């Protein structure tokens, strides 16, 4: 099964990765990625939850980790 990502999500992930590599990930960037991932997941699921890739916990869609 392929996962299709939006151009916006890929761009946000790239910004976050660049910041991580520079040791300068900001809360604003991390939150923007989380919101975009949650919105993308919400478009693909009706459970109202997403499993966080960082902590493996289940969170309500749209809520910060």
Phi and psi restraints in degrees (range 20) as a CNS / XPLOR table:
assign (resid 1 and name C) (resid 2 and name N)
       (resid 2 and name CA) (resid 2 and name C) 1.0 -87.7 20.0 2
assign (resid 2 and name N) (resid 2 and name CA)
       (resid 2 and name C) (resid 3 and name N) 1.0 144.9 20.0 2
assign (resid 2 and name C) (resid 3 and name N)
       (resid 3 and name CA) (resid 3 and name C) 1.0 -103.5 20.0 2
assign (resid 3 and name N) (resid 3 and name CA)
       (resid 3 and name C) (resid 4 and name N) 1.0 120.6 20.0 2
assign (resid 3 and name C) (resid 4 and name N)
       (resid 4 and name CA) (resid 4 and name C) 1.0 -97.8 20.0 2
assign (resid 4 and name N) (resid 4 and name CA)
       (resid 4 and name C) (resid 5 and name N) 1.0 124.1 20.0 2
assign (resid 4 and name C) (resid 5 and name N)
       (resid 5 and name CA) (resid 5 and name C) 1.0 -109.3 20.0 2
assign (resid 5 and name N) (resid 5 and name CA)
       (resid 5 and name C) (resid 6 and name N) 1.0 148.2 20.0 2
assign (resid 5 and name C) (resid 6 and name N)
       (resid 6 and name CA) (resid 6 and name C) 1.0 -76.0 20.0 2
assign (resid 6 and name N) (resid 6 and name CA)
       (resid 6 and name C) (resid 7 and name N) 1.0 157.2 20.0 2
assign (resid 6 and name C) (resid 7 and name N)
       (resid 7 and name CA) (resid 7 and name C) 1.0 -60.3 20.0 2
assign (resid 7 and name N) (resid 7 and name CA)
       (resid 7 and name C) (resid 8 and name N) 1.0 -37.3 20.0 2
assign (resid 7 and name C) (resid 8 and name N)
       (resid 8 and name CA) (resid 8 and name C) 1.0 -62.2 20.0 2
assign (resid 8 and name N) (resid 8 and name CA)
       (resid 8 and name C) (resid 9 and name N) 1.0 -44.4 20.0 2
assign (resid 8 and name C) (resid 9 and name N)
       (resid 9 and name CA) (resid 9 and name C) 1.0 -65.5 20.0 2
assign (resid 9 and name N) (resid 9 and name CA)
       (resid 9 and name C) (resid 10 and name N) 1.0 -42.0 20.0 2
assign (resid 9 and name C) (resid 10 and name N)
       (resid 10 and name CA) (resid 10 and name C) 1.0 -62.7 20.0 2
assign (resid 10 and name N) (resid 10 and name CA)
       (resid 10 and name C) (resid 11 and name N) 1.0 -42.0 20.0 2
assign (resid 10 and name C) (resid 11 and name N)
       (resid 11 and name CA) (resid 11 and name C) 1.0 -64.4 20.0 2
assign (resid 11 and name N) (resid 11 and name CA)
       (resid 11 and name C) (resid 12 and name N) 1.0 -42.5 20.0 2
assign (resid 11 and name C) (resid 12 and name N)
       (resid 12 and name CA) (resid 12 and name C) 1.0 -64.1 20.0 2
assign (resid 12 and name N) (resid 12 and name CA)
       (resid 12 and name C) (resid 13 and name N) 1.0 -41.7 20.0 2
assign (resid 12 and name C) (resid 13 and name N)
       (resid 13 and name CA) (resid 13 and name C) 1.0 -62.0 20.0 2
assign (resid 13 and name N) (resid 13 and name CA)
       (resid 13 and name C) (resid 14 and name N) 1.0 -38.1 20.0 2
assign (resid 13 and name C) (resid 14 and name N)
       (resid 14 and name CA) (resid 14 and name C) 1.0 -65.7 20.0 2
assign (resid 14 and name N) (resid 14 and name CA)
       (resid 14 and name C) (resid 15 and name N) 1.0 -42.1 20.0 2
assign (resid 14 and name C) (resid 15 and name N)
       (resid 15 and name CA) (resid 15 and name C) 1.0 -61.1 20.0 2
assign (resid 15 and name N) (resid 15 and name CA)
       (resid 15 and name C) (resid 16 and name N) 1.0 -45.9 20.0 2
assign (resid 15 and name C) (resid 16 and name N)
       (resid 16 and name CA) (resid 16 and name C) 1.0 -62.0 20.0 2
assign (resid 16 and name N) (resid 16 and name CA)
       (resid 16 and name C) (resid 17 and name N) 1.0 -44.1 20.0 2
assign (resid 16 and name C) (resid 17 and name N)
       (resid 17 and name CA) (resid 17 and name C) 1.0 -62.0 20.0 2
assign (resid 17 and name N) (resid 17 and name CA)
       (resid 17 and name C) (resid 18 and name N) 1.0 -42.7 20.0 2
assign (resid 17 and name C) (resid 18 and name N)
       (resid 18 and name CA) (resid 18 and name C) 1.0 -61.0 20.0 2
assign (resid 18 and name N) (resid 18 and name CA)
       (resid 18 and name C) (resid 19 and name N) 1.0 -43.0 20.0 2
assign (resid 18 and name C) (resid 19 and name N)
       (resid 19 and name CA) (resid 19 and name C) 1.0 -65.3 20.0 2
assign (resid 19 and name N) (resid 19 and name CA)
       (resid 19 and name C) (resid 20 and name N) 1.0 -40.3 20.0 2
assign (resid 19 and name C) (resid 20 and name N)
       (resid 20 and name CA) (resid 20 and name C) 1.0 -61.3 20.0 2
assign (resid 20 and name N) (resid 20 and name CA)
       (resid 20 and name C) (resid 21 and name N) 1.0 -45.8 20.0 2
assign (resid 20 and name C) (resid 21 and name N)
       (resid 21 and name CA) (resid 21 and name C) 1.0 -62.1 20.0 2
assign (resid 21 and name N) (resid 21 and name CA)
       (resid 21 and name C) (resid 22 and name N) 1.0 -31.8 20.0 2
assign (resid 21 and name C) (resid 22 and name N)
       (resid 22 and name CA) (resid 22 and name C) 1.0 -86.7 20.0 2
assign (resid 22 and name N) (resid 22 and name CA)
       (resid 22 and name C) (resid 23 and name N) 1.0 -2.4 20.0 2
assign (resid 22 and name C) (resid 23 and name N)
       (resid 23 and name CA) (resid 23 and name C) 1.0 70.5 20.0 2
assign (resid 23 and name N) (resid 23 and name CA)
       (resid 23 and name C) (resid 24 and name N) 1.0 30.1 20.0 2
assign (resid 23 and name C) (resid 24 and name N)
       (resid 24 and name CA) (resid 24 and name C) 1.0 -137.2 20.0 2
assign (resid 24 and name N) (resid 24 and name CA)
       (resid 24 and name C) (resid 25 and name N) 1.0 35.8 20.0 2
assign (resid 24 and name C) (resid 25 and name N)
       (resid 25 and name CA) (resid 25 and name C) 1.0 -64.3 20.0 2
assign (resid 25 and name N) (resid 25 and name CA)
       (resid 25 and name C) (resid 26 and name N) 1.0 128.0 20.0 2
assign (resid 25 and name C) (resid 26 and name N)
       (resid 26 and name CA) (resid 26 and name C) 1.0 -96.8 20.0 2
assign (resid 26 and name N) (resid 26 and name CA)
       (resid 26 and name C) (resid 27 and name N) 1.0 157.6 20.0 2
assign (resid 26 and name C) (resid 27 and name N)
       (resid 27 and name CA) (resid 27 and name C) 1.0 -62.0 20.0 2
assign (resid 27 and name N) (resid 27 and name CA)
       (resid 27 and name C) (resid 28 and name N) 1.0 -40.5 20.0 2
assign (resid 27 and name C) (resid 28 and name N)
       (resid 28 and name CA) (resid 28 and name C) 1.0 -60.2 20.0 2
assign (resid 28 and name N) (resid 28 and name CA)
       (resid 28 and name C) (resid 29 and name N) 1.0 -43.2 20.0 2
assign (resid 28 and name C) (resid 29 and name N)
       (resid 29 and name CA) (resid 29 and name C) 1.0 -66.8 20.0 2
assign (resid 29 and name N) (resid 29 and name CA)
       (resid 29 and name C) (resid 30 and name N) 1.0 -45.9 20.0 2
assign (resid 29 and name C) (resid 30 and name N)
       (resid 30 and name CA) (resid 30 and name C) 1.0 -60.1 20.0 2
assign (resid 30 and name N) (resid 30 and name CA)
       (resid 30 and name C) (resid 31 and name N) 1.0 -42.7 20.0 2
assign (resid 30 and name C) (resid 31 and name N)
       (resid 31 and name CA) (resid 31 and name C) 1.0 -66.6 20.0 2
assign (resid 31 and name N) (resid 31 and name CA)
       (resid 31 and name C) (resid 32 and name N) 1.0 -40.4 20.0 2
assign (resid 31 and name C) (resid 32 and name N)
       (resid 32 and name CA) (resid 32 and name C) 1.0 -61.6 20.0 2
assign (resid 32 and name N) (resid 32 and name CA)
       (resid 32 and name C) (resid 33 and name N) 1.0 -40.9 20.0 2
assign (resid 32 and name C) (resid 33 and name N)
       (resid 33 and name CA) (resid 33 and name C) 1.0 -65.8 20.0 2
assign (resid 33 and name N) (resid 33 and name CA)
       (resid 33 and name C) (resid 34 and name N) 1.0 -45.0 20.0 2
assign (resid 33 and name C) (resid 34 and name N)
       (resid 34 and name CA) (resid 34 and name C) 1.0 -59.1 20.0 2
assign (resid 34 and name N) (resid 34 and name CA)
       (resid 34 and name C) (resid 35 and name N) 1.0 -45.9 20.0 2
assign (resid 34 and name C) (resid 35 and name N)
       (resid 35 and name CA) (resid 35 and name C) 1.0 -63.1 20.0 2
assign (resid 35 and name N) (resid 35 and name CA)
       (resid 35 and name C) (resid 36 and name N) 1.0 -42.8 20.0 2
assign (resid 35 and name C) (resid 36 and name N)
       (resid 36 and name CA) (resid 36 and name C) 1.0 -65.7 20.0 2
assign (resid 36 and name N) (resid 36 and name CA)
       (resid 36 and name C) (resid 37 and name N) 1.0 -41.0 20.0 2
assign (resid 36 and name C) (resid 37 and name N)
       (resid 37 and name CA) (resid 37 and name C) 1.0 -65.1 20.0 2
assign (resid 37 and name N) (resid 37 and name CA)
       (resid 37 and name C) (resid 38 and name N) 1.0 -43.6 20.0 2
assign (resid 37 and name C) (resid 38 and name N)
       (resid 38 and name CA) (resid 38 and name C) 1.0 -62.4 20.0 2
assign (resid 38 and name N) (resid 38 and name CA)
       (resid 38 and name C) (resid 39 and name N) 1.0 -42.7 20.0 2
assign (resid 38 and name C) (resid 39 and name N)
       (resid 39 and name CA) (resid 39 and name C) 1.0 -64.2 20.0 2
assign (resid 39 and name N) (resid 39 and name CA)
       (resid 39 and name C) (resid 40 and name N) 1.0 -40.1 20.0 2
assign (resid 39 and name C) (resid 40 and name N)
       (resid 40 and name CA) (resid 40 and name C) 1.0 -64.5 20.0 2
assign (resid 40 and name N) (resid 40 and name CA)
       (resid 40 and name C) (resid 41 and name N) 1.0 -43.7 20.0 2
assign (resid 40 and name C) (resid 41 and name N)
       (resid 41 and name CA) (resid 41 and name C) 1.0 -65.5 20.0 2
assign (resid 41 and name N) (resid 41 and name CA)
       (resid 41 and name C) (resid 42 and name N) 1.0 -38.8 20.0 2
assign (resid 41 and name C) (resid 42 and name N)
       (resid 42 and name CA) (resid 42 and name C) 1.0 -62.0 20.0 2
assign (resid 42 and name N) (resid 42 and name CA)
       (resid 42 and name C) (resid 43 and name N) 1.0 -34.3 20.0 2
assign (resid 42 and name C) (resid 43 and name N)
       (resid 43 and name CA) (resid 43 and name C) 1.0 -67.6 20.0 2
assign (resid 43 and name N) (resid 43 and name CA)
       (resid 43 and name C) (resid 44 and name N) 1.0 -23.3 20.0 2
assign (resid 43 and name C) (resid 44 and name N)
       (resid 44 and name CA) (resid 44 and name C) 1.0 -106.2 20.0 2
assign (resid 44 and name N) (resid 44 and name CA)
       (resid 44 and name C) (resid 45 and name N) 1.0 -1.0 20.0 2
assign (resid 44 and name C) (resid 45 and name N)
       (resid 45 and name CA) (resid 45 and name C) 1.0 -146.2 20.0 2
assign (resid 45 and name N) (resid 45 and name CA)
       (resid 45 and name C) (resid 46 and name N) 1.0 156.0 20.0 2
assign (resid 45 and name C) (resid 46 and name N)
       (resid 46 and name CA) (resid 46 and name C) 1.0 -116.5 20.0 2
assign (resid 46 and name N) (resid 46 and name CA)
       (resid 46 and name C) (resid 47 and name N) 1.0 13.9 20.0 2
assign (resid 46 and name C) (resid 47 and name N)
       (resid 47 and name CA) (resid 47 and name C) 1.0 -78.7 20.0 2
assign (resid 47 and name N) (resid 47 and name CA)
       (resid 47 and name C) (resid 48 and name N) 1.0 -22.9 20.0 2
assign (resid 47 and name C) (resid 48 and name N)
       (resid 48 and name CA) (resid 48 and name C) 1.0 79.5 20.0 2
assign (resid 48 and name N) (resid 48 and name CA)
       (resid 48 and name C) (resid 49 and name N) 1.0 9.1 20.0 2
assign (resid 48 and name C) (resid 49 and name N)
       (resid 49 and name CA) (resid 49 and name C) 1.0 -135.0 20.0 2
assign (resid 49 and name N) (resid 49 and name CA)
       (resid 49 and name C) (resid 50 and name N) 1.0 158.9 20.0 2
assign (resid 49 and name C) (resid 50 and name N)
       (resid 50 and name CA) (resid 50 and name C) 1.0 -140.2 20.0 2
assign (resid 50 and name N) (resid 50 and name CA)
       (resid 50 and name C) (resid 51 and name N) 1.0 141.7 20.0 2
assign (resid 50 and name C) (resid 51 and name N)
       (resid 51 and name CA) (resid 51 and name C) 1.0 -87.5 20.0 2
assign (resid 51 and name N) (resid 51 and name CA)
       (resid 51 and name C) (resid 52 and name N) 1.0 121.5 20.0 2
assign (resid 51 and name C) (resid 52 and name N)
       (resid 52 and name CA) (resid 52 and name C) 1.0 -66.6 20.0 2
assign (resid 52 and name N) (resid 52 and name CA)
       (resid 52 and name C) (resid 53 and name N) 1.0 125.9 20.0 2
assign (resid 52 and name C) (resid 53 and name N)
       (resid 53 and name CA) (resid 53 and name C) 1.0 -69.3 20.0 2
assign (resid 53 and name N) (resid 53 and name CA)
       (resid 53 and name C) (resid 54 and name N) 1.0 -18.5 20.0 2
assign (resid 53 and name C) (resid 54 and name N)
       (resid 54 and name CA) (resid 54 and name C) 1.0 -83.4 20.0 2
assign (resid 54 and name N) (resid 54 and name CA)
       (resid 54 and name C) (resid 55 and name N) 1.0 -52.4 20.0 2
assign (resid 54 and name C) (resid 55 and name N)
       (resid 55 and name CA) (resid 55 and name C) 1.0 -107.5 20.0 2
assign (resid 55 and name N) (resid 55 and name CA)
       (resid 55 and name C) (resid 56 and name N) 1.0 -4.9 20.0 2
assign (resid 55 and name C) (resid 56 and name N)
       (resid 56 and name CA) (resid 56 and name C) 1.0 64.2 20.0 2
assign (resid 56 and name N) (resid 56 and name CA)
       (resid 56 and name C) (resid 57 and name N) 1.0 14.3 20.0 2
assign (resid 56 and name C) (resid 57 and name N)
       (resid 57 and name CA) (resid 57 and name C) 1.0 -88.1 20.0 2
assign (resid 57 and name N) (resid 57 and name CA)
       (resid 57 and name C) (resid 58 and name N) 1.0 157.2 20.0 2
assign (resid 57 and name C) (resid 58 and name N)
       (resid 58 and name CA) (resid 58 and name C) 1.0 -92.4 20.0 2
assign (resid 58 and name N) (resid 58 and name CA)
       (resid 58 and name C) (resid 59 and name N) 1.0 128.5 20.0 2
assign (resid 58 and name C) (resid 59 and name N)
       (resid 59 and name CA) (resid 59 and name C) 1.0 -122.4 20.0 2
assign (resid 59 and name N) (resid 59 and name CA)
       (resid 59 and name C) (resid 60 and name N) 1.0 153.1 20.0 2
assign (resid 59 and name C) (resid 60 and name N)
       (resid 60 and name CA) (resid 60 and name C) 1.0 -67.5 20.0 2
assign (resid 60 and name N) (resid 60 and name CA)
       (resid 60 and name C) (resid 61 and name N) 1.0 141.5 20.0 2
assign (resid 60 and name C) (resid 61 and name N)
       (resid 61 and name CA) (resid 61 and name C) 1.0 -58.5 20.0 2
assign (resid 61 and name N) (resid 61 and name CA)
       (resid 61 and name C) (resid 62 and name N) 1.0 138.9 20.0 2
assign (resid 61 and name C) (resid 62 and name N)
       (resid 62 and name CA) (resid 62 and name C) 1.0 83.9 20.0 2
assign (resid 62 and name N) (resid 62 and name CA)
       (resid 62 and name C) (resid 63 and name N) 1.0 -8.7 20.0 2
assign (resid 62 and name C) (resid 63 and name N)
       (resid 63 and name CA) (resid 63 and name C) 1.0 -92.9 20.0 2
assign (resid 63 and name N) (resid 63 and name CA)
       (resid 63 and name C) (resid 64 and name N) 1.0 143.3 20.0 2
assign (resid 63 and name C) (resid 64 and name N)
       (resid 64 and name CA) (resid 64 and name C) 1.0 -66.2 20.0 2
assign (resid 64 and name N) (resid 64 and name CA)
       (resid 64 and name C) (resid 65 and name N) 1.0 154.8 20.0 2
